[in-house]
Structure formats: C-alpha cells, structure tokens
Amino acid sequence: MSVQTRYEEAKAMYAKIGVDTDAVLGQLKNIPISMHCWQGDDVRGFDNPGDLTGGIQTTGNYPGRARTPEELMADMDKVFSMVPGKHKINLHASYAIFEEGEAVDRDKLEPKHFAKWVEYAKARGLGIDFNPTCFSHPLSADATLSSENEEIRQFWIRHCQACIRISEYFATELGIPCVMNIWVPDGYKDIPADRMAPRARLKDSLDQIIGIDYDKSKVYIAVESKVFGIGFESYTVGSHEFYMNYAARNGLLCLLDNGHYHPTEVVSDKISSMLCFYDKLALHVTRGVRWDSDHVVRYDDETREIAKEIVVNGADRVFIALDFFDASINRIAAWVLGMRNMQKALLSALLVPNEKLAQLQQERRLTEVFALQEEYKLYPVGDVWNYFCEQNGVPVQEEWIDEMLKYESEVLSKRV
C-alpha cells in the first residue's frame, strides 16, 4: 500500500475525531527547530584546540568527526536533506571562522567572523541562533561572569556584548530573529561559604551586558540555568530561581533545558507555568539519563509531553532548540534522530483534539480524558508522518538510514 493511500485512510480516521491532518501538516512545516552545530564536532569549535571545560564532556570516539567549517557545513547539509521542513541552526561563538593567519580572542569577535555562516544560512533559507561560549578557554578555569577577578569578569562581559552585536547581524542579514542564549558553568564543587556574592556579581555582569543598545525585535536574549555540573556539584551561580527572576524583571527569555533539573522534575510541567507570566519561552530539548548527560532526543514520553505543552499553549510562543552531543554513534544519525523525533512529537501533539480534551477536563469528565488520551496513542500518526516526509522530499521511515550509511562510507570514513 502506498504512502498516499495510507495517509488518506489515516486522514479519514482523524477526521472522525475532528482533526484536519492537512491543516496539521501545514502547521508542522512552520514550526522551526534550531539544530545545534556542536553535535557534529563534539563541541570543539574552531577557536581553541584545547580540552573541553566547564563540566562539558563528550563520550565516544566514533569516526568521522567534522574538523573544519567546510566539513561541518557539509554534514549539516546532509542532515537537512533527511529532515522535513525549514529550520534554524544554532551556533556557539567558538565556531567563528577566521581568515588564514587571523585569530582574535572571544571578547574581540565581530560579525565578519561569522560571515560564512550567514552565507550558508542565507543560501538555504535558514535562521541562526547564537550562544556566547563561556567555557573551554584559559579565562574560564575558575569562573566567568561571576568571577571575583574583575579583569576576567570584564573579559566575559565584553564577550557577551560582542555576541549581541553578532546576533543582531544574523537577524538583520537573514530577516529572522536570533535567540542569543547565555549559559555559564560558574559554581563550586563543595558547599560555598557565601552564596550571595557570586550571584550579585553575575547580576551586575548581566546588567552590563544587556545595557548596550540593541534591537530587541531582532535579538531575543535568553538566560539558561542548571542545577549542577561536573566539578560544580554543590552550587551553581546561575540557578533556575536566579535566572527566572532576572529574565522576568528585565524582559528576557528564560530558557529551560530539560536536562538541567533534578531527575524527578519535568520541564513539560513548567512550560504552562512560565507562559502565565512570560510572553515567550525558550527551550533546549535533550535527554538526560540520571543527570544532564545530553543524550540524543528520543520519541519518548517526556519529549511528547513537552511537545504537547508547546502545541496547546501556542507554538509561536516557544523557541525550540536541541542540545545534545553524542560521539558514541554516527553523528549524522544522532542529529537526524533528534530532529525527526522532535518533529514526530510535535506531530503527535497536533493530531490530538486538544480542545475537546480540555473541555472534558473542564467538565470534570476525567475518566474520559484518561481513556481518550490512551486510545489516541495508537492512532496512525506514523502514516501521517510518512506522508509529511514524502511531501517534503526527504526519506520515509527508515530509508534515511541507508542514506546515512552511504554518507559514512563515502565521506565520514575518509576523515582520518
């Protein structure tokens, strides 16, 4: 039976519960996901050949890591050829591309150092999101924006200010707003004597960063919390409470990474609470296994719940980005799996008659809510997904695996 035939049958089935699958696919196509560049090269970037620091670790040594901007861009092209829809790319400042013989430190970065990324994105109709890189640098050994060393703190303030100007450049050139997310690994391994002073310094640093003039319609600054990190197990300066309040007071985005909380907390339950008080919200979707281990996103319960909350509360209010890095498997496969699984989760949420379920809840018909939620799980979402892929000219079902393996054989295996 053809993909088209199976889709028509699924379409009729969904129509009986009040869901227009054609309209749903139109919605899904217009929900961009920001794909993180650092999956392709294990977060190494191009400006510092040293080891990763700041509690960031990539495990595995699968062959084929991108080593140059050209290789990374080629790998990203391959991913986008297997992922339906139009999306964004997410860059760290450490992915600046310098001319031969040129090198500047991170506080001196300029838009010109990202001109090739703009060329890449413009040619493909992609937007760009951005992140200051406040780790893996000689001046990030102890602390960055909360550093007690004023010279170090000012270096990182200048870096983040430079990143705002670069973000504005992206948005101006591409005509798509740029989300610029600030995350710092600052903290202590053991219980600190003074929790307040580092946070006061972080607050002052952020005040100086956002105090520069920039176009707020083009650049959405976000702040990202973390409950702990390797080497910072007892205290992180940028806690959720700190950033949630700072973002609210200063009109910034509060970014929730679903790997950055206690394992018993779920971000899916936080989204509606945040959107009661914020116009927009930013997400990093990942998969923590017992801790913030940044595993590849699966089509699992929490990813589907996050997608449901995005859909029912307004996808136009949530900036979706992925954040994981796995070097134990083919990096192209990791990207494709994460992107497609996030889209599948969004599709599954769009294919549910959410207004009907909300009305049943309003009427306290909770037995029916429970029963219908379970029954809808086995509706033919896969047939709708396959049709979406076919209509967008990307591989259907597991066909992408053959494409990935061919690319590995012809391209990745030769990177030695």
C-alpha positions in Angstrom: 0.0 0.0 0.0 1.4 3.4 -1.0 2.3 6.2 1.4 -0.5 8.3 -0.2 -3.1 5.6 0.3 -2.2 5.0 3.9 -2.3 8.7 4.5 -5.8 9.1 3.1 -7.0 6.3 5.4 -5.4 8.0 8.4 -6.8 11.3 7.3 -10.3 9.9 7.4 -9.7 8.3 10.8 -8.5 11.6 12.3 -11.4 13.5 10.7 -13.8 11.4 12.8 -12.3 12.9 15.9 -12.2 16.4 14.5 -8.6 16.7 13.4 -7.8 18.0 9.9 -4.5 16.3 9.0 -3.8 18.6 6.0 -4.0 21.6 8.3 -1.8 19.9 10.9 0.9 19.3 8.4 0.8 22.9 7.3 1.3 23.9 11.0 4.1 21.4 11.5 6.0 22.6 8.5 6.1 26.1 10.0 7.5 25.1 13.4 11.2 25.6 13.2 13.6 23.7 15.3 17.1 25.1 16.0 19.7 22.5 15.2 22.8 22.8 17.3 26.1 22.8 15.4 28.1 21.3 18.2 26.8 17.7 17.7 28.9 17.5 14.6 32.3 18.0 16.1 31.9 17.1 19.8 31.7 20.8 20.9 35.2 21.5 19.9 34.7 24.6 17.8 37.3 26.3 15.7 38.9 28.8 18.1 40.5 26.7 20.8 42.3 23.4 20.2 42.4 22.6 24.0 40.2 20.3 26.0 36.6 20.9 26.9 36.0 22.6 30.3 33.0 23.9 32.3 31.6 20.5 33.1 31.1 19.6 29.4 32.1 16.2 28.3 31.5 14.2 25.1 31.8 10.5 25.3 32.7 8.1 22.5 35.1 8.2 19.6 33.0 7.3 16.6 34.9 8.0 13.4 34.0 10.9 11.1 34.0 14.0 13.4 33.9 17.3 11.4 37.3 19.0 11.7 36.8 22.1 9.6 33.9 24.6 8.9 33.5 23.1 5.4 33.1 19.6 6.8 30.7 20.7 9.5 28.6 22.6 7.0 28.6 19.6 4.6 27.4 17.3 7.5 24.6 19.7 8.4 23.5 19.8 4.7 23.3 16.0 4.8 21.1 16.2 7.9 18.8 18.8 6.5 18.4 16.5 3.4 16.8 13.9 5.7 14.7 16.3 7.9 11.4 17.8 6.6 10.6 21.5 6.9 12.7 24.6 7.3 14.6 25.2 10.4 17.4 27.2 12.1 21.0 26.5 13.0 22.3 27.2 16.5 26.0 28.4 16.8 28.3 28.9 19.6 30.8 31.8 19.5 33.6 29.3 19.4 32.6 28.4 15.8 33.9 31.7 14.5 35.6 31.3 11.1 38.8 33.2 10.7 40.8 34.1 7.6 44.1 32.2 7.3 46.6 33.6 9.9 43.9 35.6 11.7 42.9 34.9 15.3 41.1 37.1 17.8 40.1 36.4 21.4 36.5 36.0 22.2 36.0 39.5 23.6 37.0 40.8 20.2 34.8 38.8 18.0 32.9 40.7 15.2 30.2 39.9 12.7 32.8 39.4 10.0 34.0 36.3 11.8 30.6 34.7 11.1 30.0 35.9 7.6 30.5 32.4 6.1 27.8 31.1 8.4 25.4 33.9 7.2 26.2 32.9 3.6 25.5 29.3 4.4 22.2 30.1 6.1 21.0 32.6 3.5 21.6 30.2 0.7 19.3 27.6 2.5 16.7 29.9 3.9 17.7 29.1 7.5 17.8 31.3 10.6 20.6 31.4 13.1 20.5 31.4 16.9 23.6 32.1 18.9 25.4 31.5 22.2 28.4 33.1 23.9 31.0 30.4 24.7 31.9 30.9 28.3 33.8 27.6 28.7 36.8 25.9 27.2 39.0 29.0 27.5 42.0 29.9 29.6 39.9 32.6 31.4 37.1 30.2 32.2 39.1 28.0 34.5 37.5 29.2 37.8 34.5 31.4 36.9 33.3 33.7 34.1 30.5 36.3 34.6 30.6 35.8 38.4 34.4 35.9 38.7 35.9 37.6 41.7 38.7 38.7 39.4 37.4 41.9 37.8 39.6 41.7 34.7 38.3 38.2 34.0 34.7 39.2 34.6 35.0 42.2 32.3 36.5 39.9 29.6 33.4 37.8 29.6 31.1 40.8 29.8 32.8 42.1 26.6 32.4 38.7 25.0 28.7 38.6 25.6 28.3 42.2 24.4 30.1 41.2 21.2 27.8 38.3 20.8 24.7 40.6 21.0 26.1 42.6 18.1 26.8 39.4 16.2 23.3 38.2 16.9 21.8 41.4 15.6 23.9 41.0 12.4 22.4 37.5 11.9 18.9 38.8 12.3 19.4 41.7 10.0 21.1 39.7 7.3 18.6 36.8 7.4 15.4 38.6 8.3 14.7 36.1 11.1 15.0 37.0 14.8 18.0 35.5 16.6 17.8 33.9 20.1 21.0 34.6 21.9 21.4 32.3 25.0 23.7 33.0 27.9 24.9 30.0 29.9 27.8 30.0 32.3 29.2 27.0 34.2 30.2 29.0 37.3 29.9 27.3 40.6 31.6 25.3 43.4 32.3 21.6 43.9 31.6 21.8 47.6 29.3 23.9 49.8 30.3 27.6 49.4 30.8 29.9 52.3 29.0 32.7 50.5 26.2 32.0 48.0 25.2 35.7 47.6 28.4 37.4 46.4 28.8 35.3 43.2 25.2 35.8 42.3 25.5 39.6 42.9 28.4 39.7 40.5 26.6 37.6 37.9 23.6 40.0 38.2 25.9 43.0 37.7 27.6 41.4 34.7 24.2 40.7 33.1 23.1 44.2 33.7 26.2 45.5 31.9 25.7 43.0 29.0 22.1 43.9 28.3 22.7 47.6 29.0 24.2 48.1 25.5 21.9 49.3 22.8 20.4 46.6 20.5 17.3 45.9 18.6 15.0 43.9 20.8 12.8 43.0 17.9 15.8 41.2 16.3 17.6 39.7 19.2 15.9 37.7 22.0 18.4 37.3 24.8 17.8 34.2 26.9 19.4 33.0 30.2 19.8 29.3 30.9 20.0 27.7 34.4 21.5 24.5 35.5 21.1 22.6 38.8 24.7 21.2 38.9 27.6 20.3 36.7 30.7 18.1 36.8 33.0 20.0 39.2 30.1 22.2 40.4 28.0 19.6 42.2 27.1 21.7 45.3 26.3 25.1 43.8 25.8 26.8 40.5 25.6 30.5 40.5 23.0 30.6 37.7 20.3 28.7 39.3 16.7 28.4 37.9 15.4 30.8 40.5 18.1 33.3 39.8 17.5 33.3 36.0 13.8 33.0 36.2 13.6 36.2 38.3 16.3 38.0 36.3 14.5 37.3 33.0 11.1 38.4 34.3 12.5 41.6 35.7 14.5 42.5 32.6 12.2 41.3 29.8 14.4 38.5 28.7 13.7 34.9 27.7 14.0 32.3 30.4 15.5 29.2 28.7 14.6 25.8 30.1 16.9 22.8 29.3 15.1 19.6 30.3 18.4 18.1 31.3 19.2 20.9 33.8 16.9 20.0 36.6 16.6 17.3 39.3 15.7 13.9 37.6 12.3 14.0 39.3 11.5 17.4 37.7 10.0 17.6 34.3 10.1 20.6 32.0 6.8 19.7 30.4 5.1 20.7 33.7 7.0 24.0 33.8 6.0 25.3 30.4 2.4 26.4 31.2 3.5 28.0 34.5 6.2 30.0 32.7 3.8 31.1 30.0 1.4 32.5 32.5 4.0 35.2 33.2 6.2 35.4 30.1 5.1 36.2 26.5 7.7 33.8 25.1 9.8 31.0 26.3 13.0 29.2 25.0 13.7 25.5 25.3 16.7 23.2 24.9 15.3 19.8 24.3 17.7 17.0 25.2 17.6 13.7 27.2 19.2 13.3 30.5 19.9 9.8 31.7 20.1 10.1 35.5 21.7 13.5 35.1 22.4 16.2 32.5 24.1 13.8 30.1 22.8 15.3 26.8 21.7 12.1 25.2 20.1 12.1 21.7 16.4 13.1 21.9 14.1 10.1 21.6 10.4 9.9 20.8 9.7 9.2 24.4 7.1 10.2 27.0 8.7 13.4 28.2 9.5 14.7 24.7 5.9 14.1 23.7 4.7 15.9 26.8 6.9 18.8 26.1 5.6 18.9 22.5 2.0 18.7 23.8 2.6 21.7 26.0 4.2 23.7 23.2 1.2 22.9 20.9 -1.6 23.6 23.4 0.0 26.8 24.7 1.0 28.2 21.3 4.0 27.1 19.3 4.6 30.7 18.3 5.4 31.5 21.9 8.1 28.9 22.3 11.6 28.9 20.7 12.6 25.2 20.3 16.3 24.2 20.1 18.0 20.9 20.6 21.1 20.4 22.7 22.9 17.1 22.9 26.3 15.7 21.8 26.9 12.0 21.4 30.2 10.7 19.9 29.4 7.0 20.6 27.3 6.8 17.4 27.3 8.2 13.9 27.0 12.0 14.5 24.8 12.5 11.4 22.4 9.8 12.7 22.3 11.5 16.1 21.3 14.8 14.5 18.7 13.2 12.3 17.2 11.1 15.1 16.9 14.1 17.4 15.4 16.4 14.8 12.9 13.9 13.4 11.9 12.7 16.9 11.2 16.3 18.0 9.1 16.8 14.9 7.3 13.4 15.5 6.5 14.6 19.0 5.1 17.9 17.7 3.0 16.0 15.1 1.6 13.6 17.7 0.5 16.6 19.8 -1.0 18.4 16.8 -3.0 15.2 15.9 -4.9 15.2 19.2 -8.2 17.0 19.6 -6.8 19.1 22.4 -9.7 21.5 22.7 -12.1 18.5 23.1 -9.9 17.0 25.9 -9.7 20.4 27.6 -13.4 20.8 27.6 -13.9 17.3 29.1 -11.4 18.3 31.8 -13.4 21.5 32.4 -16.5 19.4 32.9 -14.6 17.0 35.3 -15.1 14.1 33.0 -11.7 12.8 33.9 -12.3 9.2 33.1 -13.0 10.1 29.5 -9.9 12.3 29.4 -7.7 9.4 30.6 -9.3 6.9 28.3 -9.2 9.0 25.2 -5.5 10.1 25.8 -4.6 6.4 25.8 -6.7 5.5 22.8 -5.3 8.3 20.7 -1.7 7.0 21.2 -2.4 4.2 18.8 -3.9 6.3 16.1 -1.9 6.1 12.8 0.5 9.0 13.5 3.2 7.1 11.6 1.2 7.2 8.3 0.8 10.9 8.6 4.5 11.3 9.4 5.5 9.3 6.4 3.3 11.4 4.1 4.8 14.5 5.6 8.3 13.3 4.8 7.3 12.2 1.2 5.7 15.6 0.6 8.8 17.4 1.8 11.2 15.3 -0.4 13.0 13.5 2.5 13.4 9.8 3.2 10.4 8.0 4.5 10.5 5.7 7.6 13.9 4.0 8.0 15.1 4.9 4.4 17.2 7.6 5.8 19.5 5.0 7.5 20.7 3.8 4.1 21.4 7.4 3.1 23.3 8.0 6.4 25.4 4.8 5.9 26.2 5.7 2.3 27.5 9.1 3.5 29.5 7.4 6.2 31.1 5.2 3.7 31.8 7.8 1.1 32.6 10.8 3.3 33.0 10.3 7.0 35.2 7.1 6.8 37.8 9.1 4.9 38.3 11.6 7.7 41.4 10.3 9.3 
